[in-house]
Amino acid sequence: MGKKKSSAAPAAPPRPWTDEMEEDLRRILTVGEECISESELRGLILAKGRGTERFAESESNDADADAVTGEGGEAAAPPPADVAPRIRLYDGFEPSGRMHIAQGLLKSVNVNKCTSNGTHSTFCFWVADWFALMNDKMGGDLHKIGVVGKYLIEVWKAAGMDLSNVEFRWASEEITDDARVYWPIVLDVARRFNVTRIKKCCQIMGRLEGSLTSAQVLYPLMQCADVFFLRADVCQLGVDQRKVNMLAREYCDAAKRKFKPVILSHHMLYGLKEGQEKMSKSDPDSAVFMEDTREDVERKIMRAYCPTEVKGGEGNDDDAGGEDAADAGKESMHLTKDELKNPILDYVQHIVLSPPDSTFACATSSDPDGKVYDDYAAVREDFLKGEITPEQLKRGLIDALNELLEPVRNHFTNDETARGLLERVREFKKQSAVPVASEEEAPRVFRLDLVEEGVVSAGSHLVFAPLPCSNPTLQSAADLLAKLKAAEDDAPKVLMLLDWTARVNGALDADTKLISAYHSVLLASLRALDLHLHGEERSIMKNVTVVTQSDAILKNPSDYWISVINAGRYFTLDAVMGIGLGYGEGMKDSEGVGKVIGRLMMVADVLAVNPKSIALDAPEAAADAGEDVSDGVADMKLDEEDGTSSAARSAEAHLVSEFYSAKLSHPALASALPPPKIAHPSSSPNLALQPPRESEAHRLESDEYFLTDDPKVHGKSKVKKAFCEPGNASFCPPIELLAYFGRLDGTGGDGVTISRSEENGGDVTYAAKGALLEDFARGALHPGDLKGAVSAAMVEVLTRTSAAIKGDADAAKGVKALKAYEKKMAKQKKK
């Protein structure tokens, strides 16, 4: 047979660079103070720009070749095969209030430059309503935020933006409709960066690092994900967004994506008052707004700061209030050196003279009737040498701005829809606080409701599975059984498999197949161990509902992630990191930010199940200090004296109890969302085979612990190597194993018999762990005799778990996948 011919079309020859392409490049570059990088932008124009519309490519966008996929390998739909891909530019605007002149006029000019006729480009506006919610704009009211977003669009329509190559995408709608694609991208971004790196992006919210809430850490992760979700080729945002845009490029390196987004950062206009590095929506006199009257414009401009020379001594870089009052990252607000920092000149350059073929007219000392300029450098030169006075410059700017704003004023006066939106936005600004719900009216609580969805039963006992690893252990299965047993009698039990939390924490390299493999192995061994210990009649797992986290979230992703955001809005970053809570040192900034997101998701998971009780890990610090972490369920209620939860013995427990007490304490919510009880079970055995090692380098998997998939022969070999110092009953792994698997805990076991020679006292039967410890401590029980009985017990246990895994197709495949991953990691470690 002949060699099969490839169906792929031959590669197209490289296109020649034309004068029109060069014109497109130069025009687009005028939009930004900085372009990273010009060569990449040139490559985009060649690949997708002018001229490519004349032929269709059978392949989707170049950037799609390494697109981040979502749950189940899904990705956002690429353009149709018969449509040549266009250059996609993106900007995200947070609907947070009235629109100032830079956001209105400057953005309109920039969009028109980027999408000029024939450029073959699309400008995508991401109406970031969810981001406004995280940033606590409009009192965190998503409906009000939506109204403001519609107002912004009306302004752009009136400001002269050519909408023929513009699309508006609403974040809340897009994210909800494509949640299985969007959120896995966010999780993947989060797992690749530490807290330190994300804190550097805090300037995008105008916040200092030390005052960040946890939601404000989620903000740059989502904004970074937007770039890839929207398949943006160019990030065309302000210089103040530069750090998070650079995060997107760094993510491409970390995720080994070939095509990085081009960063085209436009200028940030100065505020009109002295010392204001940028305009502020919260200060109406710091900027001209798009709906300002002629009188407003005149008043603001005539009062504006307008220096004629650089100030001596200390500059005006910092606002009053000292270093602590400065904007985070303020040093990068402007990339072009400008020691004068005159906002009037800034408006002339970037608002009046920015459009192609524009002019600026004002009176001068030599021409009081007015001189027309078409070049900003000439205006600046005449001003600095005194040919134009500050008043003349201001008067000229007032006339120019009013001429530009008149179409907008007319639109909001004559168009009924636009006028109504403006009136509502103005009313929102007058409201100084979010209305407080009455005693009778319960505040709205955004949350996923798994009871209503029919996934779990009401009043459940909730247990979270551990984060996956390549070597699931019998210890993890025993711990889960202890947590499940902590439920009150007859309470339905829920075991949640945290697959998305695993991804955001980078467990098993965030590989969805490996995470699923771990859960299959864990469940098979857990059920086998349960039957071995309790039998069919008293089985715990037969009354357990197993819930996969991602499946649950996708039932109602919008409300789930809003609940994550709301938890983040309430808690400071330090609180979620466990800093200053008294449960150890807490997280370090060098740790992955995914751990922060995972803890916020834990709060949302609890809200989704609305459990009667929860079982959480007993913190090591508390156990080491000898604190009482007794099993069973403790009531999670606030201590009246210090306002902390008496049952919260870990950072996770603190977050749950604090959120319930602070955000869900309204009387009308008491019956629907009562605070859950919390359990820190200590009845779980310590199945370690060796004492703690002084160094991780001395740890050996072969003798440290039992794996769930250990063959039965390891029941003998691992017990033989187990630490068992004669007379040392304080740490004796064989006794712990025999007591647990022989059920010497008073739960109905038949006792265990240890075979001994007649000269050593003959066979002995123990019905309680205490007697076993006593005999071993006084030397009446030899380590060799003890290990013989333990070996037999462990062979029986491993025979059962091994058979259960082999009998479960998914678990059997899972073991092979995890072993292959383990070998791969071992090889990489040797390199």
DRENKOLGU-394127 format. One record per residue (C-alpha): residue in three letters; x negated, y, z negated. Coordinates in steps of 0.25 Angstrom, whole numbers, padded with zeros to 4 digits, always signed. Last residue first. Layout:
BEGIN
ALAXYZ/...
//
This chain:
BEGIN
LYS-0069+0062-0145/LYS-0067+0052-0156/LYS-0054+0059-0161/GLN-0048+0058-0146/LYS-0050+0043-0147/ALA-0043+0042-0160/MET-0032+0050-0155/LYS-0029+0041-0143/LYS-0030+0029-0152/GLU-0019+0035-0161/TYR-0011+0039-0149/ALA-0011+0024-0144/LYS-0007+0019-0158/LEU+0004+0029-0158/ALA+0010+0024-0145/LYS+0008+0010-0148/VAL+0016+0011-0161/GLY+0027+0019-0154/LYS+0029+0008-0144/ALA+0032-0001-0155/ALA+0040+0009-0162/ASP+0049+0012-0150/ALA+0051-0003-0147/ASP+0054-0007-0161/GLY+0051-0021-0164/LYS+0036-0019-0165/ILE+0039-0008-0175/ALA+0048-0016-0184/ALA+0038-0028-0183/SER+0027-0020-0187/THR+0035-0014-0199/ARG+0039-0028-0204/THR+0025-0035-0203/LEU+0019-0022-0209/VAL+0028-0024-0221/GLU+0025-0039-0223/VAL+0010-0037-0221/MET+0011-0026-0231/ALA+0017-0035-0242/ALA+0007-0046-0239/SER-0005-0036-0240/VAL+0001-0030-0253/ALA+0002-0044-0260/GLY-0013-0047-0256/LYS-0017-0033-0260/LEU-0012-0035-0274/ASP-0020-0048-0276/GLY-0032-0042-0271/PRO-0031-0029-0279/HIS-0030-0038-0292/LEU-0018-0036-0301/ALA-0020-0037-0316/GLY-0031-0026-0315/ARG-0024-0016-0325/ALA-0020-0006-0314/PHE-0015-0017-0305/ASP-0006-0023-0315/GLU+0000-0010-0319/LEU+0002-0006-0304/LEU+0009-0018-0301/ALA+0018-0017-0313/GLY+0021-0002-0309/LYS+0025-0006-0295/ALA+0037-0015-0300/ALA+0041-0029-0297/TYR+0028-0036-0297/THR+0026-0051-0295/VAL+0013-0058-0299/ASP+0006-0070-0293/GLY-0004-0077-0302/GLY-0013-0071-0313/ASN-0026-0069-0306/GLU-0030-0083-0309/GLU-0017-0088-0303/SER-0020-0081-0290/ARG-0012-0069-0286/SER+0000-0066-0277/ILE+0007-0053-0279/THR+0022-0053-0279/VAL+0030-0041-0276/GLY+0043-0037-0282/ASP+0057-0040-0277/GLY+0060-0026-0272/GLY+0073-0018-0276/THR+0069-0004-0277/GLY+0061-0004-0289/ASP+0048+0001-0283/LEU+0041-0012-0281/ARG+0046-0012-0267/GLY+0036-0022-0262/PHE+0032-0013-0251/TYR+0031-0001-0260/ALA+0024-0008-0272/LEU+0015-0016-0263/LEU+0010-0004-0255/GLU+0008+0004-0268/ILE+0001-0007-0275/PRO-0008-0009-0263/PRO-0011+0006-0262/CYS-0017+0006-0276/PHE-0019+0020-0281/SER-0016+0023-0296/ALA-0017+0008-0299/ASN-0032+0007-0298/GLY-0035-0006-0306/PRO-0042-0012-0294/GLU-0044-0002-0282/CYS-0034-0005-0271/PHE-0037+0003-0258/ALA-0031-0004-0246/LYS-0041-0012-0238/LYS-0034-0026-0240/VAL-0020-0019-0238/LYS-0024-0014-0225/SER-0029-0027-0220/LYS-0017-0035-0225/GLY-0005-0027-0221/HIS-0013-0023-0209/VAL-0011-0037-0204/LYS+0004-0034-0203/PRO+0001-0024-0191/ASP+0002-0009-0195/ASP+0013-0002-0187/THR+0018+0007-0199/LEU+0004+0010-0203/PHE-0002+0006-0216/TYR-0012+0015-0223/GLU-0026+0019-0225/ASP-0033+0006-0221/SER-0033+0006-0206/GLU-0030+0021-0204/LEU-0044+0024-0210/ARG-0046+0037-0218/HIS-0061+0040-0221/ALA-0062+0052-0211/GLU-0050+0058-0218/SER-0059+0060-0230/GLU-0057+0058-0245/ARG-0048+0047-0242/PRO-0035+0045-0250/PRO-0034+0031-0256/GLN-0031+0020-0247/LEU-0019+0011-0243/ALA-0009+0022-0243/LEU+0005+0017-0245/ASN+0009+0028-0255/PRO+0023+0025-0258/SER+0035+0033-0256/SER+0043+0036-0269/SER+0038+0050-0269/PRO+0050+0056-0262/HIS+0051+0071-0260/ALA+0066+0073-0259/ILE+0073+0086-0256/LYS+0088+0090-0257/PRO+0094+0097-0246/PRO+0100+0111-0247/PRO+0114+0112-0244/LEU+0118+0115-0229/ALA+0133+0114-0227/SER+0137+0115-0242/ALA+0128+0126-0246/LEU+0129+0134-0233/ALA+0141+0143-0237/PRO+0133+0146-0250/HIS+0121+0152-0242/SER+0109+0145-0246/LEU+0104+0140-0232/LYS+0093+0150-0229/ALA+0085+0152-0242/SER+0089+0139-0250/TYR+0089+0130-0238/PHE+0076+0136-0232/GLU+0069+0135-0245/SER+0073+0121-0247/VAL+0068+0116-0234/LEU+0055+0124-0233/HIS+0052+0120-0248/ALA+0054+0105-0244/GLU+0044+0107-0232/ALA+0034+0114-0241/SER+0034+0103-0251/ARG+0039+0101-0265/ALA+0053+0108-0263/ALA+0062+0101-0274/SER+0062+0113-0283/SER+0065+0122-0271/THR+0060+0136-0274/GLY+0067+0148-0279/ASP+0059+0151-0291/GLU+0069+0151-0302/GLU+0081+0145-0296/ASP+0074+0133-0291/LEU+0080+0130-0277/LYS+0087+0117-0274/MET+0082+0105-0267/ASP+0087+0093-0276/ALA+0078+0082-0277/VAL+0080+0069-0269/GLY+0073+0056-0273/ASP+0058+0054-0275/SER+0050+0061-0285/VAL+0040+0072-0281/ASP+0036+0075-0295/GLU+0023+0083-0294/GLY+0010+0075-0296/ALA+0001+0086-0290/ASP-0003+0076-0279/ALA+0012+0074-0276/ALA+0015+0088-0275/ALA+0003+0091-0266/GLU+0007+0079-0257/PRO+0020+0085-0254/ALA+0032+0075-0256/ASP+0037+0072-0242/LEU+0051+0076-0239/ALA+0064+0069-0241/ILE+0077+0078-0238/SER+0090+0078-0244/LYS+0105+0082-0241/PRO+0101+0084-0227/ASN+0105+0095-0217/VAL+0099+0087-0206/ALA+0097+0100-0197/LEU+0093+0108-0209/VAL+0082+0098-0213/ASP+0077+0098-0198/ALA+0076+0113-0198/VAL+0068+0114-0211/MET+0059+0103-0205/MET+0058+0111-0192/LEU+0052+0123-0200/ARG+0042+0113-0206/GLY+0038+0108-0192/ILE+0036+0122-0187/VAL+0026+0125-0198/LYS+0019+0112-0195/GLY+0018+0115-0180/VAL+0010+0127-0184/GLY-0002+0118-0184/GLU-0011+0120-0196/SER-0022+0130-0196/ASP-0013+0140-0203/LYS-0014+0130-0215/MET-0001+0124-0221/GLY+0002+0124-0235/GLU-0007+0124-0247/GLY+0001+0114-0256/TYR+0016+0114-0259/GLY+0016+0127-0267/LEU+0024+0135-0257/GLY+0012+0145-0254/ILE+0010+0140-0240/GLY+0019+0129-0235/MET+0017+0132-0220/VAL+0032+0135-0220/ALA+0031+0145-0231/ASP+0019+0151-0224/LEU+0026+0153-0211/THR+0037+0160-0219/PHE+0050+0153-0219/TYR+0064+0159-0216/ARG+0062+0162-0201/GLY+0055+0148-0199/ALA+0068+0141-0205/ASN+0076+0150-0196/ILE+0067+0145-0184/VAL+0069+0131-0188/SER+0084+0133-0189/ILE+0084+0139-0175/TRP+0076+0127-0170/TYR+0087+0118-0175/ASP+0099+0127-0170/SER+0093+0127-0156/PRO+0089+0113-0155/ASN+0103+0107-0158/LYS+0103+0092-0155/LEU+0088+0094-0150/ILE+0084+0095-0165/ALA+0089+0081-0168/ASP+0082+0074-0157/SER+0069+0082-0160/GLN+0070+0077-0175/THR+0072+0063-0173/VAL+0083+0058-0183/VAL+0083+0045-0190/THR+0096+0042-0198/VAL+0092+0033-0210/ASN+0102+0024-0216/LYS+0096+0011-0210/MET+0082+0017-0214/ILE+0084+0015-0229/SER+0086+0000-0229/ARG+0093-0006-0241/GLU+0100-0018-0234/GLU+0090-0020-0223/GLY+0078-0021-0232/HIS+0072-0011-0241/LEU+0057-0012-0240/HIS+0055-0020-0228/LEU+0068-0013-0221/ASP+0062+0001-0224/LEU+0048-0003-0219/ALA+0054-0008-0206/ARG+0063+0004-0204/LEU+0051+0014-0207/SER+0042+0006-0198/ALA+0052+0007-0186/LEU+0054+0022-0189/LEU+0039+0025-0190/VAL+0036+0018-0177/SER+0047+0025-0169/HIS+0043+0039-0176/TYR+0029+0037-0172/ALA+0033+0034-0158/SER+0042+0046-0157/ILE+0030+0055-0161/LEU+0021+0048-0151/LYS+0031+0050-0140/THR+0033+0065-0143/ASP+0018+0068-0144/ALA+0016+0079-0153/ASP+0001+0076-0154/LEU+0005+0064-0163/ALA+0010+0075-0173/GLY+0008+0089-0167/ASN+0016+0096-0179/VAL+0026+0101-0169/ARG+0028+0088-0163/ALA+0030+0081-0176/THR+0040+0091-0180/TRP+0047+0088-0166/ASP+0047+0073-0170/LEU+0051+0074-0184/LEU+0059+0061-0186/MET+0070+0064-0196/LEU+0074+0053-0205/VAL+0089+0055-0210/LYS+0095+0048-0222/PRO+0110+0047-0225/ALA+0112+0048-0241/ASP+0117+0035-0247/ASP+0109+0038-0260/GLU+0100+0050-0260/ALA+0089+0050-0250/ALA+0075+0048-0256/LYS+0075+0034-0249/LEU+0072+0041-0235/LYS+0060+0048-0241/ALA+0054+0035-0246/LEU+0057+0028-0233/LEU+0050+0039-0226/ASP+0038+0038-0235/ALA+0037+0023-0233/ALA+0037+0025-0217/SER+0026+0035-0218/GLN+0018+0026-0227/LEU+0020+0015-0218/THR+0012+0023-0208/PRO+0014+0029-0194/ASN+0000+0031-0187/SER+0000+0040-0175/CYS+0007+0051-0183/PRO+0022+0057-0184/LEU+0026+0067-0194/PRO+0034+0061-0205/ALA+0048+0057-0204/PHE+0058+0068-0211/VAL+0068+0063-0221/LEU+0082+0069-0223/HIS+0093+0063-0232/SER+0106+0066-0226/GLY+0118+0074-0231/ALA+0125+0074-0218/SER+0122+0063-0208/VAL+0112+0065-0197/VAL+0113+0066-0181/GLY+0128+0069-0180/GLU+0125+0083-0174/GLU+0132+0089-0186/VAL+0123+0082-0195/LEU+0111+0086-0187/ASP+0114+0101-0188/LEU+0103+0109-0182/ARG+0102+0122-0189/PHE+0105+0136-0188/VAL+0112+0141-0200/ARG+0123+0152-0199/PRO+0125+0159-0212/ALA+0137+0154-0220/GLU+0149+0164-0222/GLU+0156+0163-0236/GLU+0145+0171-0243/SER+0143+0181-0232/ALA+0132+0180-0222/VAL+0122+0191-0222/PRO+0121+0199-0210/VAL+0107+0200-0204/ALA+0100+0213-0208/SER+0098+0227-0202/GLN+0109+0227-0192/LYS+0107+0239-0184/LYS+0098+0232-0174/PHE+0109+0222-0171/GLU+0118+0233-0168/ARG+0109+0239-0158/VAL+0108+0225-0151/ARG+0123+0224-0151/GLU+0124+0238-0144/LEU+0114+0234-0134/LEU+0121+0221-0130/GLY+0134+0229-0129/ARG+0128+0239-0119/ALA+0122+0228-0111/THR+0135+0221-0109/GLU+0142+0234-0106/ASP+0132+0239-0096/ASN+0133+0254-0095/THR+0126+0259-0107/PHE+0116+0248-0108/HIS+0113+0248-0093/ASN+0112+0263-0093/ARG+0102+0263-0104/VAL+0094+0253-0097/PRO+0094+0261-0084/GLU+0090+0273-0092/LEU+0078+0267-0099/LEU+0068+0269-0088/GLU+0071+0283-0085/ASN+0072+0285-0100/LEU+0058+0280-0102/ALA+0052+0289-0091/ASP+0058+0301-0097/ILE+0054+0298-0111/LEU+0040+0295-0105/GLY+0038+0308-0099/ARG+0043+0315-0111/LYS+0033+0307-0119/LEU+0021+0310-0110/GLN+0025+0325-0110/GLU+0026+0325-0126/PRO+0012+0318-0127/THR+0006+0328-0118/ILE+0001+0325-0104/GLU-0011+0332-0098/GLY-0017+0330-0112/LYS-0030+0321-0108/LEU-0024+0309-0114/PHE-0010+0311-0107/ASP-0016+0313-0094/GLU-0024+0300-0095/ARG-0013+0292-0100/VAL-0004+0296-0088/ALA-0015+0294-0078/ALA-0017+0280-0083/TYR-0002+0277-0082/ASP-0002+0279-0067/ASP+0010+0283-0059/TYR+0011+0297-0066/VAL+0021+0308-0062/LYS+0018+0322-0068/GLY+0029+0331-0074/ASP+0034+0345-0073/PRO+0024+0349-0083/ASP+0012+0346-0074/SER-0001+0350-0079/SER+0002+0347-0094/THR+0010+0335-0090/ALA+0025+0331-0089/CYS+0028+0317-0087/ALA+0031+0307-0076/PHE+0028+0292-0076/THR+0028+0283-0063/SER+0032+0269-0060/ASP+0027+0262-0047/PRO+0027+0248-0054/PRO+0033+0248-0068/SER+0023+0250-0079/LEU+0023+0266-0079/VAL+0034+0269-0088/ILE+0034+0257-0098/HIS+0019+0253-0099/GLN+0011+0265-0096/VAL+0021+0276-0101/TYR+0025+0268-0113/ASP+0011+0266-0117/LEU+0008+0281-0115/ILE+0019+0284-0125/PRO+0015+0273-0134/ASN+0001+0279-0136/LYS-0009+0269-0141/LEU-0021+0277-0139/GLU-0031+0266-0142/ASP-0026+0257-0131/LYS-0033+0244-0128/THR-0025+0235-0120/LEU-0021+0222-0127/HIS-0010+0227-0136/MET-0003+0220-0147/SER-0016+0211-0149/GLU-0020+0218-0162/LYS-0006+0218-0168/GLY-0007+0203-0170/ALA+0002+0204-0182/ASP+0008+0218-0183/ALA+0001+0226-0193/ALA+0008+0228-0207/ASP-0002+0220-0214/GLU-0014+0228-0209/GLY-0009+0241-0214/GLY+0005+0247-0215/ALA+0005+0258-0205/ASP+0004+0252-0191/ASP-0010+0248-0185/ASP-0016+0251-0172/ASN-0015+0266-0174/GLY-0030+0269-0174/GLU-0038+0272-0186/GLY-0048+0284-0184/GLY-0045+0292-0172/LYS-0032+0291-0164/VAL-0033+0290-0149/GLU-0028+0302-0142/THR-0015+0307-0136/PRO-0006+0300-0146/CYS+0009+0298-0143/TYR+0017+0292-0154/ALA+0032+0293-0151/ARG+0041+0303-0156/MET+0044+0309-0142/ILE+0046+0294-0136/LYS+0055+0290-0147/ARG+0064+0302-0146/GLU+0065+0303-0131/VAL+0068+0288-0130/ASP+0079+0288-0140/GLU+0085+0301-0134/ARG+0085+0294-0120/THR+0092+0282-0127/ASP+0085+0269-0131/GLU+0091+0257-0124/MET+0077+0251-0120/PHE+0070+0254-0133/VAL+0059+0265-0134/ALA+0049+0260-0145/SER+0044+0262-0159/ASP+0056+0271-0162/PRO+0066+0259-0164/ASP+0057+0252-0174/SER+0061+0237-0175/LYS+0059+0235-0160/SER+0045+0238-0162/MET+0035+0244-0151/LYS+0021+0240-0152/GLU+0008+0244-0158/GLN+0015+0255-0166/GLY+0004+0264-0172/GLU+0011+0277-0169/LYS+0026+0276-0165/LEU+0030+0273-0151/GLY+0027+0258-0152/TYR+0016+0253-0142/LEU+0020+0245-0130/MET+0015+0231-0129/HIS+0009+0228-0116/HIS+0012+0215-0108/SER+0005+0201-0110/LEU+0004+0192-0098/ILE+0000+0179-0103/VAL-0001+0168-0092/PRO+0005+0155-0097/LYS-0005+0143-0097/PHE-0005+0132-0087/LYS-0012+0119-0090/ARG-0006+0115-0103/LYS-0015+0107-0112/ALA-0006+0109-0124/ALA-0017+0116-0132/ASP-0021+0125-0120/CYS-0007+0128-0116/TYR-0004+0131-0131/GLU-0015+0142-0130/ARG-0008+0148-0118/ALA+0005+0149-0126/LEU-0002+0154-0138/MET-0007+0165-0129/ASN+0007+0169-0127/VAL+0009+0169-0142/LYS-0003+0178-0144/ARG+0001+0188-0133/GLN+0015+0191-0138/ASP+0012+0205-0142/VAL+0005+0207-0129/GLY+0019+0207-0123/LEU+0025+0195-0115/GLN+0023+0190-0101/CYS+0020+0175-0103/VAL+0017+0170-0089/ASP+0019+0156-0083/ALA+0031+0153-0092/ARG+0037+0139-0092/LEU+0049+0144-0101/PHE+0046+0133-0111/PHE+0031+0135-0109/VAL+0031+0150-0113/ASP+0042+0148-0123/ALA+0034+0138-0131/CYS+0024+0149-0135/GLN+0036+0158-0139/MET+0041+0146-0148/LEU+0027+0144-0154/PRO+0026+0159-0156/TYR+0040+0160-0164/LEU+0038+0147-0173/VAL+0028+0155-0181/GLN+0038+0166-0182/ALA+0048+0156-0187/SER+0038+0153-0199/THR+0039+0167-0204/LEU+0027+0175-0202/SER+0023+0186-0212/GLY+0008+0182-0213/GLU+0006+0182-0198/LEU+0011+0196-0196/ARG+0023+0197-0188/GLY+0026+0205-0175/MET+0033+0192-0169/ILE+0024+0190-0157/GLN+0012+0194-0167/CYS+0014+0181-0174/CYS+0006+0174-0163/LYS-0006+0173-0172/LYS+0002+0165-0182/ILE+0003+0154-0172/ARG-0012+0152-0171/THR-0014+0151-0186/VAL-0002+0142-0188/ASN-0008+0131-0179/PHE-0005+0128-0164/ARG-0003+0116-0156/ARG+0009+0110-0163/ALA+0017+0123-0162/VAL+0016+0123-0146/ASP+0021+0109-0146/LEU+0033+0112-0155/VAL+0037+0124-0147/ILE+0036+0115-0134/PRO+0044+0104-0141/TRP+0054+0115-0143/TYR+0057+0120-0129/VAL+0058+0106-0122/ARG+0069+0099-0131/ALA+0075+0113-0133/ASP+0079+0116-0119/ASP+0093+0121-0120/THR+0090+0126-0134/ILE+0077+0133-0131/GLU+0083+0139-0118/GLU+0095+0145-0126/SER+0088+0150-0138/ALA+0076+0156-0129/TRP+0085+0164-0119/ARG+0079+0164-0105/PHE+0080+0176-0097/GLU+0075+0175-0082/VAL+0069+0185-0074/ASN+0066+0185-0059/SER+0078+0193-0054/LEU+0078+0201-0067/ASP+0071+0213-0062/MET+0070+0221-0075/GLY+0075+0235-0073/ALA+0077+0239-0087/ALA+0092+0236-0086/LYS+0091+0221-0085/TRP+0080+0221-0095/VAL+0089+0228-0105/GLU+0100+0218-0103/ILE+0091+0207-0106/LEU+0087+0213-0119/TYR+0101+0214-0123/LYS+0104+0199-0120/GLY+0092+0196-0130/VAL+0098+0205-0140/VAL+0111+0198-0140/GLY+0104+0185-0141/ILE+0096+0190-0154/LYS+0109+0194-0160/HIS+0115+0180-0158/LEU+0102+0173-0163/ASP+0102+0181-0177/GLY+0089+0181-0183/GLY+0091+0194-0189/MET+0091+0201-0176/LYS+0076+0196-0175/ASP+0071+0186-0185/ASN+0059+0183-0177/MET+0063+0168-0176/LEU+0077+0173-0171/ALA+0070+0182-0161/PHE+0062+0170-0156/TRP+0075+0163-0154/ASP+0080+0174-0145/ALA+0068+0174-0136/VAL+0074+0179-0123/TRP+0063+0172-0114/PHE+0062+0181-0102/CYS+0057+0173-0090/PHE+0051+0181-0079/THR+0051+0174-0066/SER+0040+0175-0055/HIS+0039+0174-0040/THR+0031+0187-0039/GLY+0039+0190-0026/ASN+0047+0202-0032/SER+0041+0206-0046/THR+0043+0196-0057/CYS+0031+0200-0066/LYS+0032+0215-0063/ASN+0047+0215-0065/VAL+0045+0208-0078/ASN+0035+0218-0083/VAL+0043+0230-0079/SER+0055+0224-0087/LYS+0046+0221-0099/LEU+0041+0235-0099/LEU+0056+0241-0098/GLY+0063+0232-0109/GLN+0053+0226-0118/ALA+0044+0238-0117/ILE+0056+0248-0119/HIS+0061+0241-0132/MET+0072+0231-0132/ARG+0082+0231-0144/GLY+0082+0220-0154/SER+0075+0206-0155/PRO+0078+0198-0143/GLU+0064+0192-0142/PHE+0058+0193-0128/GLY+0050+0182-0122/ASP+0043+0184-0109/TYR+0040+0174-0098/LEU+0034+0174-0084/ARG+0036+0162-0075/ILE+0029+0162-0061/ARG+0038+0155-0052/PRO+0039+0140-0048/ALA+0043+0137-0034/VAL+0057+0131-0034/ASP+0059+0118-0027/ALA+0055+0110-0039/PRO+0065+0117-0048/PRO+0058+0124-0059/PRO+0054+0116-0071/ALA+0064+0111-0082/ALA+0059+0113-0096/ALA+0051+0101-0101/GLU+0056+0087-0106/GLY+0045+0078-0111/GLY+0055+0071-0121/GLU+0055+0084-0130/GLY+0048+0095-0123/THR+0038+0097-0112/VAL+0027+0107-0112/ALA+0024+0110-0097/ASP+0011+0105-0091/ALA+0015+0105-0077/ASP+0026+0115-0079/ALA+0016+0126-0079/ASP+0013+0123-0064/ASN+0028+0126-0062/SER+0035+0115-0055/GLU+0030+0106-0044/SER+0037+0105-0030/GLU+0033+0119-0027/ALA+0042+0127-0019/PHE+0037+0137-0008/ARG+0039+0152-0005/GLU+0041+0155-0020/THR+0026+0153-0022/GLY+0023+0166-0014/ARG+0022+0175-0026/GLY+0020+0167-0039/LYS+0019+0153-0044/ALA+0005+0147-0042/LEU-0002+0159-0036/ILE+0005+0169-0046/LEU+0002+0159-0057/GLY-0013+0158-0054/ARG-0014+0173-0054/LEU-0008+0173-0068/GLU-0018+0163-0072/SER-0029+0172-0067/GLU-0023+0184-0075/SER-0023+0177-0088/ILE-0019+0180-0098/CYS-0014+0193-0094/GLU-0015+0205-0103/GLU-0009+0219-0104/GLY+0002+0213-0095/VAL+0012+0217-0085/THR+0002+0223-0075/LEU-0003+0209-0073/ILE+0010+0206-0066/ARG+0008+0216-0056/ARG-0007+0212-0053/LEU-0003+0198-0051/ASP+0009+0201-0042/GLU+0000+0210-0034/GLU-0011+0199-0033/MET+0000+0189-0028/GLU+0004+0199-0017/ASP-0010+0201-0013/THR-0011+0186-0011/TRP-0018+0175-0018/PRO-0019+0163-0009/ARG-0011+0150-0013/PRO-0018+0138-0016/PRO-0015+0126-0007/ALA-0003+0118-0012/ALA-0006+0104-0018/PRO-0001+0093-0009/ALA+0013+0088-0013/ALA+0014+0076-0023/SER+0020+0064-0017/SER+0007+0056-0017/LYS+0005+0045-0007/LYS+0005+0031-0012/LYS-0007+0024-0008/GLY-0005+0014+0003/MET+0000+0000+0000/
//
